[in-house]
Amino acid sequence: MTLLESWNATERHYDLGSCLHQKFEVNAQARPDAMAIIDDQRAYTYGELNRRANQIAHYLIEQGVQSNHLVGLCADRSCDFLVGILGIMKAGGAYVPMDPKYPDDRIEYMISNSEVSVLITQEHLLNKSDAVANGVHRVCLDRDWPVIQGYSAANPNLDISSRNRAYMIYTSGSTGLPKGAIIRHDGALNHIEAECEVLAFAGAFSFLQTAPSSSDISVWQFVGPVTRGGKVVVLDDVTHSEKLFRLVKENKIDVVELVPVALQLLMEFVRQLPPAERALPSLRWMMATGEAVSTELVNDWLALYPHIPVVNAYGPTEAADDVIQCAISAPLPPAQKTVPIGKPLANLKVYIVDELLRLVPAGVAGEICIGGIGVGEGYWRNPEKTAQSFVADPFTTGTGALMYRTGDLGRWLRDGSVEYLDRVDNQVKVRGFRIELGEVEAALSSLPGVRENVVIVRDDMPGGAALAAYVVPGHEPGTDPELDPQRLRGQLRESLPDFMVPAAITVMEALPLTPAGKIDRKSLPRPAVIQSGCGDYVAPRTDTESTLVDIWESLMPVQRVSVTDNFFELGGHSLLGVRIMSKVNQAFGTQLQVAALLSTQTIAKLALLIDASEEQAMGLVVPIAVSEHPPIFMIHPVGGDVLCYADLARALSDQFSVYGIRAKGLDGSCAPAQSMDEIARLYADSILQVQAQGPYQLLGQSLGGILAQAVAAQLERMGHRVENIVMLDTFSPQHLRAGGASTAEILSRALGVNSGALAPQSGASENNGNSEVYIESIYRLGVQAGVLPAEMAMDQFMALYRVAVQNHTIASHYDVEKLNANVHHFTAADNITGIRSGSSWGQQMPQLQSIDVPGGHETMMQGEHAKPLAEQILNRLQNHNNNKV
């Protein structure tokens, strides 16, 4: 046996005769009451998950789904996403994930190209597939569940081979069109079994699900644990480091898998914690994946957690995810430039070859090729590309074995590890996403006025590696000879996901060429540092603005930032926003999330938001998105603050000038309002200072909807006209009284956390006569669980407690008054309690009609749900105005 052969001696005898869902069914039978998956809204045991998946499967079978049929799956990452995966597999089909965050055009292409006849989705995502709905049966996991749950809960009795297709994932395509890579059950199961062997998981394990649904990593994260009787915990935002840290602690997570940027953000968060609060006792492995990891990043992690090894993983979608792994438990030499990607996993082969597919000696660079059971079928409906990338394995005896050509350059090291060097072709990974640069270039070429372009990755961009585009304008009649980079970026966002939109676009008279006439990528200039922003320069006027300018200039490609410059127009993106807000929080001692930057967008407005924490400076009114449009006033929910409205305010800012109304006493400098009369007078007076005459528009989420009614009644008593009141998932006062919420539950709602997160398990009791001791026990529990920031002082928490409890008491005893204003109610569709907020108003407002909107009690206003909610609100108000005319 040669040295190269010994490095590929990876044979293992796993049971690969079963399908992925069959492995899950064994665990569902053995442990029906064990927890299988948890997300922000719900949790399913193995029994419940199996029942729901079976009902979906029987429904799909009736719709004509058969062995190896492709079935689309376009749904939010959640418990129900896993229901969809398992249901499709149980019906004999292979699922095709379509990330709802992708542009509609890309999803429509996937539906058309995959030729799916059935698409599993959710009601709020139907617009993603409207253009290709003809001939596609769309099944909504939420809307259609009353029908689906009538089907059999028993495991379908089908003869499904482990050689059947399990899934098809679309990868970036060099022609401008993504291509679907098909993976079988046995290849996917081998990957899971091999991973578990390397990670020493003999039985069940808990995994934090972080990867986008359209990535191959998500298959291992969603399906891997349930094939072993383990638990999946879904994290909706991988950049939310505080939440990530808390979920790992609360759920005793064994393994976390992150792209390097997210890992860096997590470490930045951990360093802000006191050393005594950094422990992650359950975590056994930190997997770094998605793109090359640096020596510095590995060593930084091991400095924080020397007992938790870093696993550097490598593998393409076309070979069932990770193929090579390296576990690193000791710091690497600082001078070491690269981190080895490791050795082949079980039943997989790695070959490094030259242009003629001949093996090269150890130490010599060549193309990394993969053989073994994990190699997929090829690309869907793309025989030319399949023939190029999936070739007969020349190093394996027997018939039918395929070898996948990755297009990556690597070399063998002396110990049998593989070192990744570069890409052979034009494909790259940025921020954890694999991108075919040709696809971005094709999108640029389709834009009016662009004659030539090239796209590269630059490592010298603010915030780390990013895409940079270089364009040459055309001079065709009717086109703009002065191409505007910001306009081009906006046009690209209509057809490409955010991660594929270049961070910088440079307009050039001509692209540099090599003597051979090819584009000389090495000679492309670094995108010029902008001397100043997009408008007239406005210098900082306060200490807060001056500090913010220093932070922005240290991270943005701008030498002189004006306080009125727009973050996004300067080339900002979400990950750069996370970095900026991390520095902002360190500088000011705040706990602002990226949503604050998204809503303010300029230093001037962000400074106001930061200074608004002092009531003396800002009063109760917080300008969120001020413009010349008519005002709308967003009244705080139970916790007293209005930062929860940041995303919704931004979504409404095209039609409204948005103001928030905060609670009195939130900073602890004075007592909270003592009655609804006091609240109504204070808030009405504050509103009149901004808008002296009506008509007025009021909005409130949860308890804020009740307060909005009281304020409206006060304004009407003062002779003013309130035109509209918008209530977002607001329960009636009668419901609040009957609910009998505990102090811990009220505080949990105020903080937007799970209702059990602040409930003491023993010791202090709410009714033991010493409320101070009880509140202190909740405070300590919150800090220990990571629900409360460690920097939050006890007196700050007491101020929040007093405001929240007083608000709840006042609102729950409010007698609803008859109003002339129009009242509009919106109910969160994702409600884990099963009680609909709109239905709770039956006795007090029997004529009230409510509209269901996507999201949960808090998330209905956040992230991707903010824009659909804003559209629903505007439609409702517009229809009312039209009816009046």
C-alpha positions in Angstrom: 0.0 0.0 0.0 1.4 3.4 -1.0 1.3 6.4 1.3 -1.5 8.0 -0.7 -3.5 4.8 -0.5 -3.0 4.6 3.3 -4.4 8.1 3.6 -7.5 7.0 1.8 -8.0 3.8 3.8 -11.3 5.1 5.2 -13.5 2.0 5.0 -16.1 1.7 7.8 -19.0 -0.7 8.1 -22.0 1.6 8.9 -25.6 0.5 8.4 -26.4 2.5 5.3 -29.3 0.3 4.1 -31.9 2.6 5.7 -33.1 6.0 4.6 -32.7 9.2 6.8 -36.4 9.3 7.8 -36.3 5.6 8.7 -33.5 6.2 11.1 -35.7 9.0 12.6 -38.7 6.6 12.8 -36.7 4.2 15.0 -36.1 7.0 17.5 -39.7 8.2 17.3 -40.8 4.7 18.2 -38.3 4.3 21.1 -38.5 7.9 22.5 -41.9 9.4 21.6 -41.9 11.9 24.5 -38.3 13.1 24.0 -37.8 16.6 22.7 -36.8 16.6 19.0 -36.8 20.2 17.8 -37.3 23.7 19.3 -37.6 27.1 17.7 -38.7 30.5 19.0 -42.4 29.7 18.6 -42.9 26.0 19.3 -41.3 22.7 20.2 -42.1 19.1 19.0 -41.4 15.8 20.7 -40.4 12.9 18.6 -43.9 11.6 18.7 -45.4 14.9 17.6 -42.8 15.4 14.9 -43.4 11.9 13.5 -47.2 12.3 13.6 -47.1 15.6 11.6 -44.5 14.3 9.1 -46.6 11.2 8.5 -49.8 13.3 7.9 -47.9 15.4 5.4 -46.5 12.3 3.7 -49.9 10.7 3.3 -51.2 13.9 1.9 -48.3 14.2 -0.6 -48.9 10.6 -1.7 -52.5 11.4 -2.4 -51.3 14.3 -4.5 -49.2 12.0 -6.6 -45.8 12.2 -5.1 -43.8 9.0 -5.8 -40.4 7.5 -5.5 -37.6 10.0 -6.4 -40.0 12.8 -7.2 -38.7 16.3 -6.4 -40.8 18.4 -4.0 -40.2 22.1 -3.3 -39.9 23.3 0.2 -40.0 27.1 0.7 -40.6 27.8 4.4 -39.0 29.6 7.3 -36.3 27.8 9.3 -38.4 26.3 12.1 -39.9 23.1 13.6 -42.2 22.9 10.6 -39.3 23.0 8.1 -38.2 19.7 9.6 -41.7 18.4 9.4 -41.6 19.2 5.7 -38.3 17.5 5.1 -39.4 14.3 6.8 -42.8 14.3 5.3 -41.4 14.6 1.8 -38.9 11.8 2.4 -41.6 9.5 3.9 -43.6 10.0 0.8 -40.6 8.7 -1.3 -39.7 12.2 -2.6 -36.6 14.3 -2.4 -36.9 17.8 -1.0 -35.7 20.9 -2.8 -35.1 23.7 -0.3 -35.8 27.3 -1.5 -34.7 30.0 1.0 -37.6 32.5 1.5 -35.0 35.2 1.8 -33.9 34.7 -1.9 -35.3 37.2 -4.5 -38.6 36.1 -6.0 -36.9 35.6 -9.4 -34.4 33.1 -8.1 -37.1 31.1 -6.3 -39.3 31.1 -9.4 -36.3 29.8 -11.5 -35.8 27.0 -9.0 -39.5 26.0 -9.1 -39.5 26.0 -12.9 -36.1 24.4 -13.4 -36.7 21.6 -10.8 -40.1 20.9 -12.4 -41.7 20.2 -9.0 -45.4 19.6 -9.2 -45.9 20.2 -5.4 -44.5 23.0 -3.4 -44.7 23.0 0.4 -44.7 26.5 1.8 -46.4 28.9 4.2 -49.3 31.3 3.6 -47.2 34.5 4.0 -44.7 33.2 1.4 -47.2 32.4 -1.4 -46.2 35.6 -3.2 -42.7 34.1 -3.7 -44.2 31.6 -6.2 -47.2 33.4 -7.7 -45.6 33.8 -11.1 -45.1 30.1 -11.5 -48.2 28.8 -9.7 -49.8 27.3 -12.8 -49.2 23.5 -12.7 -47.7 23.6 -9.2 -49.8 22.5 -6.3 -48.9 24.7 -3.3 -49.4 23.3 0.1 -49.3 25.7 3.1 -48.1 24.1 6.3 -50.1 26.7 8.3 -53.2 27.5 6.2 -53.8 23.9 5.0 -53.0 22.2 8.3 -56.7 21.6 9.3 -57.0 19.5 6.1 -53.6 17.8 6.4 -54.1 16.7 10.0 -57.1 14.6 8.9 -54.7 12.2 7.2 -53.2 9.1 8.8 -50.6 9.5 11.5 -49.0 6.1 10.8 -45.7 5.6 9.1 -46.3 5.2 5.3 -45.7 1.6 4.2 -43.5 2.3 1.2 -40.5 0.4 -0.2 -37.9 3.2 -0.4 -34.3 2.3 -1.1 -31.3 4.1 0.5 -30.1 4.7 -3.1 -33.1 7.0 -3.6 -32.7 10.7 -3.8 -32.9 12.5 -0.5 -32.6 16.1 -1.5 -31.5 18.5 -4.3 -29.7 21.8 -3.4 -29.1 24.6 -5.9 -25.6 26.0 -6.0 -24.2 29.0 -7.8 -23.8 28.7 -11.6 -21.1 30.1 -13.8 -23.6 30.8 -16.6 -25.7 33.1 -14.3 -28.2 30.3 -13.5 -28.0 28.1 -10.3 -27.7 24.4 -10.8 -29.3 21.6 -8.7 -27.0 19.0 -7.1 -28.7 15.7 -6.2 -27.7 13.7 -3.1 -28.9 10.1 -2.2 -30.0 8.9 1.2 -27.0 6.6 1.6 -24.5 9.4 0.9 -26.2 11.8 3.3 -26.5 9.1 6.0 -22.8 8.2 5.6 -21.9 11.8 6.2 -23.9 11.9 9.5 -22.5 8.6 10.7 -18.9 9.7 9.9 -19.4 13.1 11.6 -20.7 11.4 14.7 -17.7 9.1 14.8 -15.2 12.0 14.5 -17.1 14.0 17.1 -17.4 10.9 19.4 -21.2 11.0 19.6 -22.2 7.4 20.4 -25.8 8.4 21.0 -28.0 11.4 21.2 -26.6 14.9 20.9 -28.0 18.5 20.8 -27.2 20.7 17.8 -27.7 24.5 17.3 -29.3 24.9 13.8 -27.7 28.0 12.3 -27.3 27.4 8.5 -29.6 28.8 5.8 -32.2 26.3 4.7 -30.8 26.3 1.1 -27.3 25.2 2.2 -26.0 21.6 2.5 -24.9 22.4 6.1 -28.6 22.7 7.0 -29.2 19.0 6.1 -26.7 17.8 8.7 -28.0 20.3 11.3 -31.7 19.5 10.8 -31.6 15.8 10.1 -28.4 14.6 11.8 -29.6 14.9 15.5 -33.0 13.2 14.9 -31.4 10.2 13.3 -29.6 9.7 16.6 -32.4 10.5 19.1 -30.9 14.0 19.7 -32.3 17.5 19.7 -32.3 20.4 17.2 -32.5 24.0 18.5 -33.1 26.6 15.7 -31.4 30.0 15.9 -33.1 32.5 13.6 -30.2 35.0 13.4 -26.6 33.7 13.5 -25.3 37.3 14.1 -27.3 37.7 17.3 -24.4 36.5 19.5 -26.2 37.2 22.8 -29.1 34.9 21.8 -26.7 32.3 20.4 -24.8 32.2 23.7 -28.0 32.0 25.7 -29.5 29.2 23.6 -26.3 27.1 23.9 -26.5 27.5 27.7 -30.2 27.0 28.1 -30.4 23.9 25.8 -27.2 22.3 26.8 -26.0 22.3 23.2 -23.2 19.8 22.3 -22.0 21.2 19.0 -22.3 24.6 17.2 -21.4 25.1 13.6 -20.6 28.7 12.4 -19.1 30.5 9.5 -15.9 32.3 10.5 -17.6 35.8 10.6 -20.3 34.6 13.0 -17.7 32.9 15.2 -15.7 36.1 15.4 -18.9 38.0 16.4 -19.6 35.4 19.1 -16.1 35.8 20.5 -16.4 39.6 20.6 -19.6 39.2 22.6 -18.0 36.7 25.0 -15.1 39.0 25.7 -17.5 41.6 27.0 -18.7 39.2 29.7 -17.0 38.9 33.1 -14.8 35.8 33.0 -17.0 34.0 35.6 -20.0 34.2 33.2 -18.3 32.9 30.0 -18.5 29.2 30.7 -20.3 26.9 28.2 -20.2 23.7 30.1 -22.2 21.5 27.7 -20.4 22.6 24.5 -18.0 19.9 23.2 -17.2 21.1 19.7 -17.1 24.4 17.7 -17.2 23.7 14.0 -15.9 26.3 11.6 -17.3 25.9 8.1 -18.5 27.7 5.0 -15.1 29.3 4.1 -11.4 29.2 5.0 -10.7 29.8 8.7 -7.7 31.7 9.8 -5.0 30.7 12.3 -5.7 33.8 14.4 -9.4 32.9 14.7 -8.7 29.3 15.8 -6.2 30.5 18.4 -8.5 33.3 19.7 -11.2 30.6 20.3 -8.9 28.3 22.1 -7.7 31.2 24.3 -11.3 31.6 25.4 -12.2 27.9 25.6 -9.1 25.7 25.6 -11.2 22.6 26.4 -13.5 23.0 23.3 -11.7 22.0 20.1 -12.3 23.8 16.8 -13.3 21.5 13.9 -12.2 22.9 10.5 -14.5 21.3 8.0 -14.5 21.2 4.2 -16.8 19.7 1.6 -18.9 20.7 -1.4 -22.7 20.3 -1.8 -22.1 17.8 -4.6 -20.6 15.3 -2.2 -23.1 15.5 0.7 -21.4 18.3 2.7 -18.2 17.8 4.7 -15.7 15.4 3.2 -12.6 16.4 5.1 -12.2 17.4 8.8 -9.5 18.5 11.2 -10.0 18.8 15.0 -7.7 21.4 16.5 -7.4 21.3 20.3 -4.1 23.2 20.8 -3.0 26.6 19.5 -1.4 26.8 16.1 2.0 28.5 15.5 1.2 32.2 14.8 3.4 32.1 11.8 1.3 29.3 10.2 -0.5 30.9 7.3 -3.2 28.3 6.7 -5.3 25.9 8.8 -5.3 22.3 7.5 -8.7 21.1 6.4 -7.9 17.6 7.7 -8.3 14.1 6.6 -11.0 12.2 4.6 -14.1 11.1 6.5 -15.2 7.5 6.5 -16.0 5.9 3.2 -14.8 8.9 1.2 -11.7 9.3 -0.9 -9.7 12.4 -1.6 -7.5 12.7 -4.7 -5.2 15.6 -5.7 -4.6 15.5 -9.4 -3.1 17.5 -12.3 -4.9 18.7 -15.4 -4.8 15.2 -16.9 -6.3 13.7 -13.7 -3.0 12.1 -12.6 -2.2 11.9 -9.0 0.4 14.4 -7.8 3.0 13.7 -5.1 2.5 14.9 -1.5 3.3 18.6 -1.2 2.5 19.4 -4.8 -0.6 21.5 -5.6 -3.4 20.1 -7.6 -7.1 20.0 -8.0 -9.0 18.3 -5.0 -11.3 15.5 -6.3 -13.6 13.4 -4.2 -14.7 9.8 -4.5 -16.8 7.5 -2.4 -20.4 7.0 -1.3 -21.1 10.7 -0.7 -20.7 11.8 -4.3 -24.1 12.7 -5.7 -25.9 11.9 -9.0 -24.9 15.1 -10.8 -26.7 18.3 -11.7 -30.4 18.3 -12.5 -31.2 18.7 -16.2 -27.6 19.9 -16.9 -25.8 17.0 -18.7 -22.9 19.2 -20.0 -21.9 20.5 -16.5 -22.5 17.0 -15.0 -20.1 15.5 -17.5 -17.5 18.2 -16.7 -17.6 17.8 -12.9 -18.8 14.2 -12.3 -16.4 11.8 -14.0 -15.7 8.1 -13.8 -13.5 7.4 -10.8 -10.2 6.2 -12.3 -8.8 5.2 -9.0 -11.5 2.8 -7.9 -12.2 -0.7 -9.2 -15.7 -1.6 -10.1 -18.3 0.0 -12.3 -20.3 3.1 -11.9 -18.2 4.9 -9.3 -18.0 8.6 -9.8 -15.4 11.2 -8.8 -16.3 14.8 -8.3 -14.0 17.6 -9.4 -14.2 20.4 -6.9 -12.3 23.0 -8.7 -10.4 23.7 -5.5 -6.6 23.7 -5.3 -4.9 21.8 -2.5 -2.0 19.6 -1.5 -1.2 16.7 0.8 0.8 17.5 3.9 3.2 15.0 5.5 0.8 13.8 8.1 -1.9 12.9 5.6 -3.9 16.1 6.1 -5.0 18.3 3.1 -4.2 22.0 2.9 -6.6 24.1 0.9 -4.9 26.7 -1.3 -7.2 28.5 -3.7 -9.9 28.1 -6.3 -9.0 26.7 -9.8 -11.9 28.6 -11.4 -13.9 31.6 -10.6 -15.9 30.3 -7.7 -15.4 31.8 -4.2 -16.9 31.8 -0.7 -17.8 35.0 1.0 -19.4 35.4 4.4 -20.0 31.6 4.3 -21.8 31.6 1.0 -20.5 29.9 -2.1 -20.7 32.2 -5.1 -20.0 31.7 -8.7 -18.6 35.0 -9.7 -19.9 34.5 -13.2 -23.4 34.6 -11.9 -22.8 38.0 -10.4 -21.1 39.2 -13.6 -24.1 37.9 -15.7 -26.5 39.9 -13.5 -24.4 43.0 -14.0 -24.2 42.5 -17.7 -27.9 42.5 -17.9 -28.2 46.0 -16.5 -28.7 48.9 -18.9 -25.5 50.9 -19.6 -23.0 48.2 -18.5 -20.8 47.2 -21.4 -18.1 45.1 -19.5 -17.6 44.0 -16.0 -15.6 41.7 -13.8 -16.2 40.7 -10.1 -13.5 39.6 -7.7 -13.1 39.0 -4.0 -11.0 41.5 -2.1 -9.5 40.8 1.3 -8.7 44.5 1.9 -12.2 45.7 2.2 -13.7 47.3 5.4 -15.2 44.6 7.5 -13.2 41.8 5.8 -13.4 39.9 2.5 -16.1 41.1 0.2 -17.1 41.2 -3.4 -15.9 44.1 -5.5 -17.2 44.8 -9.0 -15.6 46.8 -11.8 -17.7 48.1 -14.7 -17.2 49.8 -18.0 -20.1 51.9 -19.2 -21.6 51.5 -22.6 -22.6 54.4 -24.8 -25.8 53.1 -26.3 -28.6 55.6 -26.9 -30.8 55.9 -23.9 -28.3 54.6 -21.4 -26.6 56.5 -18.6 -22.9 57.2 -19.6 -22.2 58.1 -15.9 -23.0 54.8 -14.2 -24.1 55.3 -10.6 -22.6 52.5 -8.3 -25.4 52.9 -5.7 -28.1 52.6 -8.4 -26.4 49.5 -9.8 -26.3 47.9 -6.4 -30.0 48.6 -5.9 -30.8 47.0 -9.3 -28.7 43.9 -8.4 -30.7 43.5 -5.2 -33.8 42.9 -7.3 -32.4 39.6 -8.8 -29.6 38.5 -6.4 -29.5 37.6 -2.7 -27.8 40.2 -0.5 -24.7 38.1 -0.1 -24.1 38.2 -3.9 -24.4 42.0 -4.2 -20.9 43.6 -4.5 -20.0 45.7 -1.5 -18.3 48.2 -3.9 -18.7 48.9 -7.6 -15.9 50.9 -9.4 -16.6 52.5 -12.7 -13.6 52.4 -15.1 -12.9 53.6 -18.6 -11.5 50.1 -19.5 -10.6 46.9 -17.7 -6.9 46.2 -17.4 -5.6 43.3 -19.6 -2.7 41.0 -19.6 -0.4 40.7 -22.6 -2.4 37.7 -23.7 -5.5 39.9 -23.8 -7.2 38.4 -20.7 -8.6 40.6 -17.9 -5.7 41.2 -15.4 -7.5 40.8 -12.1 -4.3 41.4 -10.1 -4.1 44.9 -11.6 -7.7 45.9 -10.6 -7.4 48.8 -8.2 -8.6 48.7 -4.6 -12.0 50.4 -4.5 -11.2 54.1 -3.7 -11.7 55.2 -0.2 -14.5 57.8 -0.4 -13.2 61.2 0.7 -16.7 62.1 2.0 -20.2 60.7 1.9 -23.0 61.2 -0.5 -24.2 64.7 0.4 -23.0 67.9 2.0 -20.6 67.3 4.9 -22.1 68.0 8.4 -19.6 67.8 11.3 -20.4 66.2 14.6 -22.3 68.5 17.0 -22.4 66.5 20.2 -20.1 64.1 22.0 -22.3 61.2 21.0 -22.0 62.1 17.3 -18.3 62.6 17.6 -17.8 59.1 19.1 -20.0 57.6 16.4 -18.1 59.3 13.7 -14.8 57.8 15.0 -16.4 54.3 15.0 -17.8 54.6 11.5 -14.6 56.0 10.0 -12.6 53.1 11.6 -14.8 50.5 9.7 -16.3 52.2 6.7 -14.5 53.0 3.4 -14.9 56.7 4.1 -12.2 59.1 5.3 -14.6 61.8 6.5 -18.1 60.6 7.6 -20.9 63.2 7.8 -23.4 62.7 10.5 -26.1 62.8 7.8 -24.4 60.0 5.6 -26.5 57.0 5.0 -25.0 53.7 6.2 -26.2 51.7 3.3 -25.3 54.2 0.7 -21.7 54.1 2.0 -21.6 50.3 1.2 -22.8 49.0 4.6 -24.2 45.5 5.0 -25.6 43.5 7.8 -22.3 42.0 9.1 -20.6 45.3 9.0 -23.6 46.7 10.9 -23.1 44.1 13.6 -19.5 45.2 14.0 -20.4 48.8 14.2 -23.1 48.2 16.8 -20.8 46.0 18.8 -18.4 49.0 19.1 -21.3 51.4 19.8 -22.5 49.2 22.7 -19.0 49.1 24.1 -18.6 52.9 23.8 -21.9 53.9 25.3 -22.8 50.9 27.5 -26.0 50.3 25.5 -27.6 47.1 24.4 -28.7 48.2 21.0 -29.2 45.6 18.2 -28.5 46.0 14.5 -32.2 46.9 14.1 -31.3 50.3 15.6 -28.8 51.0 12.8 -31.4 49.7 10.2 -34.0 52.2 11.5 -31.8 55.2 12.0 -29.2 54.7 9.1 -27.4 58.0 9.9 -25.1 59.0 12.8 -27.4 62.0 13.6 -30.4 59.8 14.1 -28.4 57.0 15.8 -27.1 59.6 18.3 -30.6 60.7 19.1 -31.6 57.1 19.7 -28.7 56.6 22.1 -29.3 59.9 23.9 -33.0 59.0 24.1 -32.1 56.7 27.0 -32.1 59.9 29.1 -35.7 61.2 29.6 -34.3 64.6 30.7 -32.9 65.0 27.2 -35.6 63.5 25.0 -38.8 63.3 27.2 -41.2 60.5 26.3 -41.1 61.1 22.5 -38.4 59.2 20.5 -38.0 60.3 16.9 -37.5 57.0 15.0 -37.8 57.8 11.3 -38.7 61.5 11.0 -39.6 63.0 7.6 -42.2 65.4 6.0 -44.8 62.7 5.9 -47.7 62.7 8.3 -46.8 61.4 11.8 -47.7 58.1 13.3 -47.1 57.5 17.0 -46.0 54.0 18.2 -46.8 53.5 21.9 -44.6 51.2 23.9 -45.7 47.7 24.9 -45.5 46.4 28.5 -41.7 46.9 28.9 -42.0 50.7 28.3 -39.4 51.0 25.5 -39.9 51.4 21.7 -36.8 49.8 20.2 -39.0 46.8 19.3 -40.5 49.0 16.6 -37.3 49.7 14.7 -37.9 47.4 11.7 -41.6 48.3 11.4 -40.8 52.0 11.6 -38.3 51.6 8.7 -40.9 49.7 6.7 -43.5 52.5 7.2 -41.2 55.4 6.8 -42.1 55.9 3.1 -45.6 56.9 4.1 -45.2 58.1 7.7 -43.0 60.2 9.9 -42.5 57.7 12.8 -42.3 58.6 16.5 -42.2 56.3 19.5 -43.7 57.0 22.9 -41.7 55.6 25.8 -42.9 55.0 29.4 -42.3 57.4 32.2 -39.8 56.1 34.8 -38.0 53.7 32.6 -34.6 55.1 33.5 -35.3 54.9 37.3 -35.2 58.7 37.8 -38.8 58.9 38.7 -41.8 56.7 39.5 -43.8 55.1 36.7 -47.3 56.5 35.9 -49.8 55.5 38.6 -53.0 55.4 36.6 -54.4 55.2 33.1 -55.6 58.8 33.4 -52.0 59.9 34.0 -50.6 57.8 31.1 -53.3 59.2 28.8 -52.7 62.8 29.7 -48.9 62.5 29.6 -48.8 60.8 26.2 -51.5 63.0 24.7 -49.5 66.1 25.8 -46.3 64.6 24.3 -48.0 63.9 21.0 -49.4 67.5 20.9 -45.9 68.8 21.2 -45.0 67.1 18.0 -48.3 67.5 16.1 -50.5 70.3 17.3 -53.6 69.4 15.2 -55.1 66.1 14.0 -56.0 63.8 12.5 -53.8 61.5 14.6 -52.5 58.0 13.8 -51.7 55.8 16.8 -50.2 52.3 16.9 -49.4 49.9 19.7 -48.1 46.4 19.9 -49.5 44.0 22.6 -50.3 46.1 25.7 -49.4 49.2 23.7 -52.6 48.7 21.8 -54.7 49.2 25.0 -52.6 52.3 25.8 -53.2 53.6 22.3 -57.0 53.4 22.9 -56.7 55.3 26.2 -54.6 58.0 24.6 -57.1 58.3 21.7 -59.9 58.7 24.2 -58.0 61.5 25.9 -57.3 63.3 22.6 -60.9 63.1 21.6 -62.0 64.5 25.0 -59.6 67.4 24.3 -61.5 68.1 21.0 -58.9 66.5 18.6 -59.7 63.9 15.9 -58.0 60.5 16.0 -58.3 58.9 12.6 -56.8 55.4 13.2 -55.7 53.2 15.9 -53.6 50.1 14.9 -53.3 47.3 17.4 -50.7 44.6 16.9 -51.5 41.3 18.6 -53.2 43.1 21.4 -55.2 41.1 23.9 -58.2 42.7 25.6 -58.0 44.0 29.2 -60.5 41.4 30.2 -58.2 38.7 28.8 -55.2 40.2 30.7 -57.2 40.1 34.0 -58.3 36.5 33.5 -54.8 35.4 32.5 -53.4 36.2 35.9 -49.8 36.6 34.7 -47.0 36.3 37.2 -44.3 38.9 37.7 -41.8 36.6 36.0 -44.2 36.2 33.0 -44.7 40.0 32.8 -40.9 40.6 32.9 -40.4 37.9 30.3 -42.8 39.7 27.9 -41.1 43.0 28.6 -37.7 41.5 27.6 -39.1 39.5 24.7 -37.9 36.1 26.1 -39.4 32.7 26.7 -42.0 32.9 29.6 -40.1 30.2 31.5 -36.7 31.9 31.2 -37.2 34.1 34.3 -39.3 31.7 36.5 -37.4 30.7 39.7 -37.5 26.9 40.1 -37.2 26.9 43.9 -36.4 29.1 46.8 -37.9 32.6 46.4 -41.7 32.8 45.9 -43.7 35.7 44.6 -46.1 35.4 47.6 -43.6 34.9 50.4 -44.1 38.5 51.6 -40.7 39.8 50.4 -41.0 41.0 46.8 -37.5 42.5 46.8 -36.0 39.0 47.4 -38.2 37.6 44.7 -37.2 40.2 42.1 -33.6 39.8 43.0 -33.9 36.0 42.4 -35.4 36.7 39.0 -32.6 39.1 38.2 -29.9 36.6 39.2 -31.6 33.9 37.2 -31.8 36.1 34.1 -28.1 37.0 34.3 -27.1 33.4 34.8 -29.2 32.2 31.9 -27.9 35.0 29.6 -31.4 36.5 29.3 -30.2 39.7 30.9 -27.0 41.4 29.9 -24.3 41.0 32.5 -23.8 44.8 32.5 -27.4 45.5 33.5 -27.3 46.8 37.1 -29.9 45.7 39.6 -31.4 49.3 39.9 -31.9 49.2 36.1 -33.7 45.9 36.4 -35.8 47.3 39.2 -36.8 50.3 37.1 -37.9 47.9 34.3 -39.8 45.8 36.8 -41.7 48.7 38.2 -42.6 50.0 34.8 -43.7 46.6 33.4 -45.7 45.5 36.3 -47.4 48.9 36.7 -48.2 49.0 32.9 -49.7 45.5 33.1 -51.8 46.3 36.2 -53.1 49.6 34.7 -53.9 48.1 31.3 -55.6 45.0 32.6 -58.1 47.1 34.6 -58.9 49.6 31.8 -62.5 50.0 30.8 -62.6 50.3 27.1 -64.2 53.5 26.0 -66.3 54.2 23.0 -64.2 56.0 20.3 -64.8 57.8 17.1 -61.5 56.6 15.8 -61.2 53.6 13.5 -59.7 50.6 15.2 -57.6 48.1 13.2 -56.4 44.8 14.7 -53.7 42.5 13.4 -53.2 39.0 14.9 -49.8 37.2 14.9 -50.3 33.9 13.0 -47.6 32.0 14.8 -49.1 31.8 18.3 -47.8 29.1 20.6 -50.6 29.6 23.2 -53.3 28.7 20.7 -55.3 31.8 21.9 -55.9 34.4 19.2 -55.6 38.0 20.4 -58.2 39.2 17.9 -60.8 36.8 19.4 -60.3 38.2 22.9 -62.2 41.4 22.1 -65.5 39.8 21.4 -67.4 41.2 24.4 -65.8 44.6 24.6 -65.5 45.3 20.8 -67.9 42.9 19.0 -67.5 44.6 15.7 -63.7 44.4 15.7 -62.3 42.5 12.8 -58.7 41.2 12.8 -56.2 40.3 10.0 -53.7 37.5 10.4 -50.1 38.4 9.6 -46.9 36.3 9.5 -44.8 35.9 12.6 -45.1 35.6 16.3 -46.1 38.1 19.1 -42.8 40.0 18.8 -41.4 38.8 15.5 -44.5 40.0 13.5 -42.8 43.4 13.5 -39.2 42.3 13.0 -36.9 41.3 10.2 -38.6 39.9 7.1 -42.1 40.2 8.7 -41.8 44.0 9.0 -42.4 44.8 5.4 -45.5 42.5 4.9 -47.0 43.9 8.1 -46.4 47.5 6.9 -48.1 46.7 3.6 -51.1 45.2 5.4 -51.4 48.3 7.7 -51.1 50.7 4.7 -53.7 48.7 2.7 -56.1 48.7 5.7 -55.7 52.4 6.2 -56.0 53.2 2.5 -59.1 51.0 2.1 -60.7 52.9 5.0 -59.9 56.2 3.4 -61.3 55.1 0.1 -64.5 53.9 1.7 -65.0 57.2 3.3 -64.7 59.0 0.0 
